[in-house]
Amino acid sequence: MGYNGSVNQTASYTVSAMHCGHCERAVKEEVSTVAGVSDVAVDLQTKVVTVTGSAFDDAAVRAAIEEAGYEAA
């Protein structure tokens, strides 16, 4: 059994303007298109977006959140 070198990373972003299911869907759809992202979890109660994947770019994730119409803190 060999190690394949793929290491998942996780990052969390506070997106305070999210408040409904539409917000959640918009952010998930945009962020999931970023290269290297394998999962996007949105918690509307805490306003936190958690992104998991391998070698995704933080700036690209932030840009995707902005493309959805929100600002990541």
C-alpha distances in whole Angstrom, upper triangle without the diagonal:
4,7,9,12,14,16,19,22,25,29,32,35,39,41,44,46,44,45,45,43,44,42,39,39,40,38,34,35,36,33,30,31,30,27,24,25,23,26,29,31,35,37,40,42,40,40,37,34,31,28,24,22,20,23,26,29,31,35,34,33,36,38,37,38,41,41,41,44,43,43,40,41
4,6,9,11,14,17,20,23,27,30,33,37,39,42,44,42,44,44,42,42,41,38,37,38,36,33,34,34,31,29,29,28,25,22,23,22,25,28,30,34,36,39,41,39,39,35,33,29,26,23,20,18,20,23,26,29,32,31,31,34,35,34,36,39,39,39,42,41,41,38,38
4,6,8,10,13,16,20,23,27,30,33,35,39,41,39,41,41,39,40,38,35,35,36,33,30,31,31,28,26,27,25,22,19,20,19,22,25,27,31,33,36,38,36,36,32,29,26,23,19,17,15,16,20,23,25,28,28,27,30,32,31,33,36,36,36,39,38,37,34,35
4,6,9,12,15,18,22,25,28,32,34,37,39,37,39,39,37,37,36,33,32,33,30,28,28,28,25,23,24,22,19,16,18,17,20,23,25,29,31,35,37,35,34,30,28,24,21,18,15,12,14,17,20,23,26,25,25,28,29,28,30,33,33,34,37,36,35,32,33
4,6,10,12,16,19,23,26,29,31,35,37,35,38,38,36,36,35,32,31,32,29,27,27,27,24,22,22,20,17,14,16,16,19,22,24,28,30,33,35,33,32,29,26,22,19,16,13,10,11,15,18,20,23,22,22,26,27,26,28,31,31,32,35,33,32,29,30
4,7,10,13,16,20,23,26,28,32,33,32,34,34,32,33,31,28,28,28,25,23,24,23,20,18,19,17,14,11,13,12,15,18,21,24,27,30,32,30,29,25,22,19,16,12,9,7,9,12,15,17,20,20,19,23,24,23,25,28,28,28,31,30,29,26,28
4,6,10,13,17,20,24,26,29,31,29,32,32,31,31,29,26,27,27,24,22,23,23,19,18,19,17,15,11,12,12,14,17,19,22,24,27,29,27,26,22,20,16,14,10,8,6,8,11,14,16,19,19,18,21,23,22,23,26,27,27,30,28,27,24,25
4,7,10,14,17,20,22,26,28,26,28,28,27,28,26,23,23,24,20,18,20,20,16,15,17,15,13,9,9,9,10,13,15,18,20,24,25,23,23,19,16,13,10,7,5,5,8,9,13,14,17,17,15,18,20,19,20,24,24,24,27,25,24,21,22
4,7,10,14,17,19,23,25,24,26,27,26,26,24,21,22,22,19,17,19,18,15,14,16,14,13,10,9,10,11,12,14,16,18,22,23,21,20,16,14,10,8,6,6,6,7,8,11,11,15,15,13,15,18,17,18,21,22,22,25,23,21,18,18
4,7,10,14,16,19,22,20,23,23,23,23,21,18,19,20,16,15,18,17,13,13,16,14,14,11,9,10,9,10,11,13,15,18,19,17,16,13,10,7,6,4,7,8,10,9,11,10,14,14,12,14,17,16,16,19,21,20,22,20,19,15,16
4,7,10,13,16,18,18,20,22,21,22,19,17,18,18,15,14,17,16,12,13,16,13,14,12,10,12,11,10,11,12,14,16,18,15,14,10,8,6,5,7,9,11,11,10,10,8,12,12,10,11,14,14,13,16,18,18,19,17,15,12,12
4,7,10,13,15,14,17,19,19,20,16,14,17,17,13,13,16,15,12,14,17,15,17,15,13,14,12,10,9,10,11,13,14,11,10,7,6,4,6,9,12,14,15,13,13,10,13,14,10,11,14,14,12,15,17,16,18,15,13,9,9
4,6,9,12,12,15,17,17,18,14,13,16,15,11,12,15,14,11,14,16,15,17,17,14,16,14,11,11,10,11,12,13,11,8,6,5,6,8,12,14,17,17,14,13,10,12,13,9,8,12,12,9,12,15,14,14,11,9,6,6
4,6,9,9,12,15,16,17,13,13,16,15,12,14,17,16,14,17,19,18,21,20,17,19,16,13,12,10,10,10,11,8,6,5,6,9,11,15,18,20,20,18,17,13,14,15,12,11,14,14,10,12,15,14,14,10,8,6,5
4,6,6,10,12,14,14,10,10,13,12,9,12,15,14,13,16,18,17,21,21,18,19,17,13,12,9,10,9,11,9,5,6,7,10,13,16,19,22,22,19,18,14,15,15,12,10,13,12,8,10,13,11,10,7,6,5,6
4,6,8,11,14,14,11,12,15,14,12,15,18,17,16,19,21,21,24,24,21,23,20,16,15,12,11,9,10,8,5,8,10,13,16,20,23,26,25,22,21,18,18,19,16,14,16,15,12,12,15,13,12,8,8,8,8
4,6,10,12,12,8,10,13,12,11,14,16,16,16,19,21,21,25,25,22,24,21,17,16,12,12,10,11,11,8,10,12,15,18,21,24,27,27,24,22,19,19,19,16,14,15,15,11,11,14,11,9,7,8,9,11
4,6,9,9,5,7,10,10,9,12,14,14,14,17,19,20,23,24,20,21,18,15,13,9,9,6,9,10,6,9,10,14,16,19,22,25,26,23,22,19,20,19,16,14,16,14,11,12,14,11,10,8,10,10,12
4,7,8,6,8,11,12,12,14,16,17,17,19,22,23,26,27,23,24,20,17,14,11,10,6,8,10,8,11,12,16,18,22,25,28,29,26,26,23,23,23,19,18,20,18,14,16,17,13,13,11,13,14,16
4,5,5,6,9,10,11,13,14,16,17,18,21,22,26,26,23,23,19,16,14,11,10,7,10,12,10,13,13,17,19,22,25,28,29,26,26,24,25,23,20,20,21,18,15,17,17,13,13,13,15,16,18
4,5,5,6,9,10,10,12,14,15,16,19,21,24,24,21,21,17,14,12,10,10,8,11,14,12,14,13,16,18,20,23,27,28,25,26,24,24,23,20,20,20,17,15,17,17,13,14,14,17,17,20
4,5,5,6,9,10,11,12,14,15,17,19,23,24,21,21,18,15,14,11,13,11,14,16,13,15,14,17,18,21,23,27,28,24,25,23,23,21,19,18,18,16,13,15,14,10,11,12,15,17,20
4,6,5,6,9,10,11,12,14,16,18,21,22,19,20,17,13,12,9,11,9,12,13,10,12,11,14,16,19,21,25,25,22,22,20,20,19,16,15,16,13,10,12,12,8,9,9,12,13,16
4,6,5,6,9,10,11,12,15,16,20,20,16,16,13,10,9,6,8,7,11,12,10,10,9,12,13,16,19,22,23,20,21,19,20,18,15,15,16,13,11,13,13,10,11,11,13,13,16
4,6,5,6,9,10,10,13,15,18,19,16,16,13,10,10,9,11,11,15,16,13,13,11,14,14,17,19,22,23,20,21,20,20,18,15,16,16,13,11,14,13,9,12,12,15,16,19
4,6,5,6,9,10,11,14,17,19,16,16,14,11,12,10,13,12,16,17,14,14,12,14,14,17,19,22,23,19,19,18,18,16,13,13,13,10,9,10,9,6,8,9,13,14,17
4,6,5,6,8,10,11,15,16,13,14,12,9,10,8,11,11,15,15,11,11,8,11,11,14,16,19,19,16,16,15,15,13,10,10,11,8,6,9,8,6,8,8,10,11,14
4,6,5,6,9,10,14,14,11,11,9,6,7,7,11,12,16,16,13,12,9,10,9,12,14,17,18,15,16,15,16,14,11,12,13,9,9,12,11,9,12,12,14,13,16
4,6,5,7,10,13,14,11,12,11,9,11,11,15,15,19,19,16,15,12,13,12,14,15,18,19,16,16,16,17,14,11,13,13,9,9,12,10,8,12,13,15,15,19
4,6,6,7,11,13,11,13,12,10,12,12,16,16,20,20,16,15,12,13,12,14,15,17,17,14,14,14,13,10,9,10,9,5,7,9,7,6,10,11,13,13,17
4,5,6,9,10,8,10,9,7,10,11,14,16,19,18,15,13,10,10,8,10,11,14,14,10,11,11,11,8,6,8,9,5,6,10,9,8,12,12,13,12,15
4,6,8,9,6,7,7,6,10,12,15,17,21,20,17,15,11,11,9,10,10,13,14,11,12,13,14,11,9,12,12,9,10,13,12,11,15,15,16,15,18
4,6,9,7,9,10,10,14,15,19,20,24,23,20,18,15,14,12,12,12,13,14,11,12,13,13,10,9,12,11,8,11,13,11,12,15,16,17,17,20
4,6,6,9,10,10,14,16,19,21,24,23,20,18,14,13,10,11,10,11,10,7,8,10,10,7,6,10,9,7,10,13,12,13,16,16,16,15,18
4,6,9,11,12,16,18,22,24,27,26,23,20,17,15,12,11,9,9,8,6,8,11,12,8,9,13,12,11,14,16,15,16,20,20,20,18,21
4,6,9,11,15,18,21,24,26,25,23,19,16,14,10,8,5,5,6,4,8,11,13,10,10,14,14,13,15,18,18,18,21,21,21,19,21
4,6,8,11,14,17,20,23,21,19,16,13,11,7,6,4,7,8,6,9,10,13,10,9,12,13,11,13,16,16,16,19,18,19,16,19
4,7,10,14,17,20,22,21,20,17,13,11,8,6,5,8,10,9,13,14,16,14,12,16,17,14,16,19,19,18,21,21,21,19,21
4,7,10,13,16,19,18,17,14,10,8,6,5,7,10,13,11,14,14,17,15,12,15,17,14,14,18,18,17,20,19,19,17,19
4,7,10,13,16,15,13,10,7,6,5,6,9,13,14,12,14,13,16,14,10,13,15,12,11,15,15,14,17,15,16,14,16
4,7,10,12,12,11,8,6,5,7,8,12,15,17,15,17,16,18,17,13,15,17,14,13,17,17,15,17,16,16,14,16
4,6,9,9,7,6,5,6,9,12,15,19,20,17,18,17,18,17,14,14,16,14,12,15,16,13,15,13,14,12,14
4,5,6,6,5,6,8,12,14,18,21,23,20,21,19,21,20,17,17,19,17,14,17,19,16,17,15,15,14,15
4,6,5,7,9,11,14,17,21,24,26,23,23,21,22,22,18,17,20,18,14,17,18,15,15,13,14,14,15
4,6,8,11,13,17,19,23,26,28,25,26,23,24,24,21,20,22,21,17,20,22,19,19,16,17,16,16
4,5,9,11,15,18,21,25,26,23,23,20,22,22,19,18,21,20,16,19,21,18,18,15,15,13,13
4,7,10,13,17,20,23,24,21,21,18,19,19,16,15,17,16,13,15,17,15,14,11,11,10,10
4,6,10,13,17,20,20,18,18,15,17,17,13,13,16,15,12,14,17,15,15,12,12,9,10
4,6,10,13,16,17,15,15,13,14,14,10,11,14,12,9,13,15,13,14,11,11,9,10
4,7,10,13,15,13,14,12,15,14,11,12,15,13,12,15,17,15,17,15,14,11,12
4,7,10,11,9,11,10,13,12,8,11,13,12,11,15,16,15,17,16,15,12,14
4,7,9,8,11,11,14,13,11,14,16,14,15,18,19,18,21,19,19,16,17
4,7,6,10,11,14,13,11,15,16,15,16,19,20,20,22,21,21,18,20
4,6,9,11,14,13,13,16,18,17,18,21,21,22,25,24,23,20,21
4,7,9,12,11,11,15,16,16,18,20,20,22,24,23,22,19,20
4,6,9,8,8,11,12,12,14,16,17,18,20,19,18,16,18
4,5,5,6,9,10,11,13,14,15,17,19,18,16,14,16
4,5,5,6,9,10,11,12,14,16,17,15,13,11,12
4,5,5,6,9,10,10,12,14,15,14,12,10,12
4,5,5,6,9,10,10,12,14,14,13,12,14
4,5,5,6,9,10,11,13,12,11,9,12
4,5,5,6,9,10,11,9,8,6,9
4,5,5,6,9,10,9,9,9,12
4,5,5,6,9,9,10,10,13
4,5,5,7,6,6,7,10
4,5,5,5,5,7,11
4,5,7,9,11,15
4,6,9,11,14
4,7,10,13
4,7,10
4,7
4
